[in-house]
Amino acid sequence: MIFKLVTSTTRLYWYHWIVLLASLLLTLAAWYISSSQVQAKNAQRFEFEASQLAALVSERMSRYEDALSAGVAAIKSHNNYMNTEQWESFSNKLHLEETYPGINGIGIIFYQEPGTIDAFLQQERALRPDFKIYPAHQRQEYWPITYIEPISTNASAVGLDIAFEKNRLTAARNARDSGTTQITAPIILVQDQEKTPGFLQYVPFYRDGNPVSEAERQRLFIGHVYAPFIMSKLVEGVLEQKNRNLIFSIFDEDNQLYNEINPGNYNFDPSPQFGKQITIQMYGRPWCFNIQTALSFRDATTTFQPALILVSGITIDVMLLIIFLSLTRSREHALKIAEKSTRRLTISEAYFRLIIENSPCGMIIANEAGKIERVNPETEKMFGYQANELLGKSVNLLIPELFQEVGPDNRKAFYQRPSIQSADAGSEIYGITQSGKRIPVELGLAEFDDDGGIKTLATVMDISEQVAITDELKRSNKELSDFVYVASHDLKAPLRGIMQLTSWIEEDIAETANEETRRNLALLSNRTSRLEKLLDDLLTYSRIGKNYGDRRSVNLCDLVHNTFELLDAPPGVRLKYRGSNTEIETLAIPLEVIIRNLLGNAIKHGGKNNDEIRLSVTDLGPAYEFSVRDKGPGIAPEHHSRIFDLFTTLKPRDEVEGSGMGLSIVKKLLDNHHGSIKVNSDGSNGSCFIFTWPKTQ
């Protein structure tokens, strides 16, 4: 049918193509908006479920801590000692399997020094003649697991001296010295025959109340109430997979605790829609959750709405094309009788009726005086009026800004333009419903000639959801920025306290410490310094885009040399500057931050033979080009694309000082000021960073 119409003498006129194009664009716009809304809604759902997953694990661990704290209270009520029968009675009252699913048991560790071990064994063997402590070790302290319930699944752990293994002992000491609940790094439980990752949770208890200092805690320490966990059982008890649409893995630093992100998982999605990492501090250990969507998430969020909108819109466009071709052919044949009359009859009725009645957006036809002559069903639905309530009324009843944008003085010029008119992209246009509610709308205008004169066709789309999503994104971005700023400030005080305590410890044990202790203290000092640098860089990164200061006159040569002097470069490293010595007017603060980071990067990564750093400035007309060159080992080309990412370093963290944010800060500042940066390096003969700084910001 279409082929026959097209291959005949019939041809479409320009206004047919305009309407077809407008209808197609409206269809594509509706499809795009619907797809974007679905994607945004799915992303919001993922973020909520991911945060809820991590929060649920954290909350459940707090409940386990409550159970251990109850054990401490029970021991206190028995004058700081309970025998095996008393502990069994207490454990039975907890109903562990029903009340605390995922926990493997609950027990007591009584700390013993070499001088007390014989009396301790005699005391325990009074009720349990076969009680013994194992395995043997060379440490001058004993941390035996004295009781644990239920004994049926934990018998092999009774008598185990946790001092034999580093991870168990380290967490136990930390809990004792800090007086807080601690968990171990990943371990293999002796009662776990499958040898899967697990951990222990300790809650310390002391004689004579709650000691306030570390020395006092060590002196008054009695032992721990503890619980063993097998990670897979913990997850099964807390987050049964059939009840969620996400799958995840958990790492403690580089050690895997749990992983269900594998092709063998029935819910595994090889192309997940969303994924993220969440790191939480879990009683002294950093747990990193790698979370991604599962197949069930895809099933739960799949919708055919965008496809239906697209198919429906294209179907309407095809129908319009068929009708236009048919009407145009009829018009050509009728020109012999009455060309002008036939053209108006064939276009005016069917042309607008199909568009208005089948359009997925509101459509209003108004005369030159701005009076409404026709509306489609979507307009009735959008504004809450019946069609007969609107006919003859001013279009300003629905859209007050419409004829304010096209005022009486400009209306004639507006109608003389044959193309579709669109509202200004920077303006905000609102519609008024029958109830008086203001709704944001997107407005398109077109004019056509009718027997009654020139008419206006207004297409109206309700964009309330898009505006709400945009406002929510702005609010979320502000809250995230505020959080980074506040969190970085709040972390600095305890971090500085740690650094001060480290230096005091180094002074106190300077003459007695062994080489391993010195290395560990040096490593602690290095990592706290790096964390302080990370917090400073986070603050800098969060402030970018907020306050750049005022434009002021600076001397480029002085700015470069003063910045270099503040960096305190090692002896033998010098700066060679080549460029302008004149005054320029610019935003000095962000420019100084960029230069400081690049010079600091050159000093830090320059290498043993880097005795000279070269910085040059070239005037390119609309911008200045800066280059910073060093003689270090360089950067391999395959790494050029990722060195500007957040927290990226090309060496291990303990081999290089820094947060991995310096180049990210530089890149973000240059992006905000419409500058650019690139790196030239072959990976063996130094590096050269080149950036442009516009003269006009």
Secondary structure, 3 states (H helix, E strand, C coil): CHHHHHHCCCCCCHHHHHHHHHHHHHHHHHHHHHHHHHHHHHHHHHHHHHHHHHHHHHHHHHHHHHHHHHHHHHHHHCCCCCCHHHHHHHHHHHCHHHHCCCCCCEEEEECECHHHHHHHHHHHHCCCCCCCCECCCCCCCECEEEEEECHHHHHHHCCEEHHHCHHHHHHHHHHHHHCCCEECCCEECCCCCCCCEEEEEEEEEECCCCCCCHHHHHHHEEEEEEEEEEHHHHHHHHCCHHHCCEEEEEEECCEEEEECCCCCCCCCCCCCCCEEEEEEEECCEEEEEEEEECHHHHHHHCCCHHHHHHHHHHHHHHHHHHHHHHHHHHHHHHHHHHHHHHHHHHHHHHHHHHHHHHCCCEEEEECCCCEEEEECHHHHHHHCCCHHHHCCCEHHHCCCCHHHHCCHHHHHHHHHCCCCEECCCCCCEEEECCCCCEEEEEEEEEEEEECCEEEEEEEEEECHHHHHHHHHHHHHHHHHHHHHHHHHHHHHHHHHHHHHHHHHHHHHCCCCCCHHHHHHHHHHHHHHHHHHHHHHHHHHHHHCCCCCCCEEEEEHHHHHHHHHHHCCCCCCCEEEEECCCCEEEEEHHHHHHHHHHHHHHHHHHCCCCCCEEEEEEEECCCEEEEEEECCCCCCCHHHCCCCCCCCCCCCCHHHCCCCCCHHHHHHHHHHHCCCEEEEECCCCCCCEEEEEEECCC
